[in-house]
Amino acid sequence: MGSPIVRFDSVHLCYSASGGQGAPVDVLRDVNFSIWEGSFRWLMGASGAGKTTVLRLMNMSLRPTRGEVTVFGAPSGSLDRTCTPQLRRQIGVVFQDVRLLSHLSTFDNVALPLRIGGRPEGQVRADVLEMLRWMGLTSKLVSLPADLSQGERQRVAVARAVISRPRLLLADEPTDGLDPNQSARVIHLLWELNRLGSTVIVATHNRTHVDRHPGPALILSQGSLVEAN
Amino acid sequence: MAFLAALATAGWMGSAVLIGHWENGAGSALTVQVPTATDPDTTDAPSRLSAAKAVLVSTPGIQSIKILSSEELTTLLQPWLITYMKDIAVPIPTVIVIHMVRGQGSLRGLSSRLAEKAPGAILEDHDAWAGNLATLARALQLCAGFILFIVALVTVAVIVVATRSGLASRREVILIVYQLGATDRYIAHRFSRRAATLASIGGLIGGSLALPVVFALAALASPLSGRDPSFLTAAAAFGFLPTPLWLLPLLMTQSAAIVGYLTARITMWQWLRHLN
């Protein structure tokens, strides 16, 4: 096993309620765990437990109120603007709310991480076509997100997150809106990525997936980590 | 804005051409009018003309002397007396055009020597009014420069507002692109490139629309530079306007693109730094 790729040290996060006028709301309380490179972890808990917040801290979209989050060995709190993009390019994210760019086609949405990373356009085209073929979206190459079903949008989001073979993949409810077959394909894809070396963290409340693919899990309840294995 | 900038630029260049013409042409020229034989106040015109010519030849600092022919005089007077050229009963004096070597020679005493040797001959020094015209042209140049400055300021302000508005409406898109690992430079370049493209299109349109207006104004101003206003053939027109003016559409396109790109880029840098 390698070094921790993600580490939470006494992480505490709170938001100010009512636009800064109400009492602060604790979202995470004293969360401690390490995730080793190359591992697969389920991140589980009921809605509102803090799963999305944990993933956002890993992606450096949030900074902890107290404690430290270390990603790829770098404390996220001390990163400057020039370093953060480089680290983020090693992270693939499937957002819970999908977040496709509405003015880009399916092809361009999936190609975006590769283009940001400076991949040559010929290689981008080949990789994206292969990915979309695997995802069963070849007929939707030029479609805009508004013309896709919820399940198709979810698959495009997953394709975008994995297209660059990220070192760390964060998936927030990646099977939302998908039928059982498609869900199974997506989970299989994530495990395959893990087998090829990516560290994969999947937030889900769907116990079926966990039961079908048992593995170590972080279980959150009301902002606290109740179980880590 | 590009149209106004093109006109202001053309005004600047045109004024420079006129200043050069007046200072180096009319400003260094003199005329001597020698009454003709039909003038009731004079006698023996040919010898008076010879005497005036002799005085001029012997004066130091004179570069050239030219006696205008009747055809040349007619051409000179035509803009003002078009309709009446055939019916003029007033005797037209013989005009001698003198070009001085700049910085050399002195007019002191020339007028009195002419009065002595060729009574009735009138020496006209154009330096004064040419100097006034040149001063006026310089003032116009200053105005053109000021207009150009104002146009540039307004252009920058418009681009800043448009860029900020575009950024505000695309904030969520920018945040998503950030989370995919885009740098400030990547995002700024894409926005700035679009601003430059739009600005260059505007510059091309404005510069192209200004060209016929510039041409028309140049034609109207041509008598002031001593040119024949009936030059309006295609071949003559190409030689008339200074070359930089023909490049106005290209000049405006490039300038607008540069201003658009830099303004959008700087605006974006500032906006992205404050982006949480």
Boltz contact constraints between the chains, C-beta under 6 A:
constraints:
  - contact:
      token1: [A, 85]
      token2: [B, 181]
      max_distance: 6.0
  - contact:
      token1: [A, 85]
      token2: [B, 183]
      max_distance: 6.0
  - contact:
      token1: [A, 88]
      token2: [B, 181]
      max_distance: 6.0
  - contact:
      token1: [A, 89]
      token2: [B, 181]
      max_distance: 6.0
  - contact:
      token1: [A, 99]
      token2: [B, 176]
      max_distance: 6.0
  - contact:
      token1: [A, 101]
      token2: [B, 173]
      max_distance: 6.0
  - contact:
      token1: [A, 113]
      token2: [B, 180]
      max_distance: 6.0
  - contact:
      token1: [A, 116]
      token2: [B, 180]
      max_distance: 6.0
  - contact:
      token1: [A, 116]
      token2: [B, 181]
      max_distance: 6.0
  - contact:
      token1: [A, 116]
      token2: [B, 182]
      max_distance: 6.0
